[in-house]
Amino acid sequence: MSLPIRLPDPPYYVVTFASQRTQGDNGYGEMAEAMVDLARRQPGFLGVESARGADGFGITNSFWADEESIRAWKRVVDHLAAQQRGRRDWYRHYAVRIGVIQRAYGFSKEST
């Protein structure tokens, strides 16, 4: 069981990537891990949460301190290469949405 990641108090930004995968892995899993590792090293990166269903539909939310951090991440060369490969090999379609988190709250029976 995974818990939601801990994030700072709002405001902060979210990049939501909703996608429908193609059949087969074709190196996707390895690249996804590499991109998360690379994102973690970027200034302004706060965390990531991701889920994918058996039908191949998935959503990844990455959280960022500000819009400039998001723009900088989009320009990282290895990330650009992964995006190109994604359009060619891994995704039937995807949508990217960027928003500001203004309020956040939750509940957990897990002890902290």
Secondary structure, 3 states (H helix, E strand, C coil): CCCCCCCCCCCEEEEEEEEEECCCCCCHHHHHHHHHHHHHCCCCEEEEEEEECCCCEEEEEEEECCHHHHHHHHCCHHHHHHHHHHHHHHEEEEEEEEEEECCCCCCCCCCC
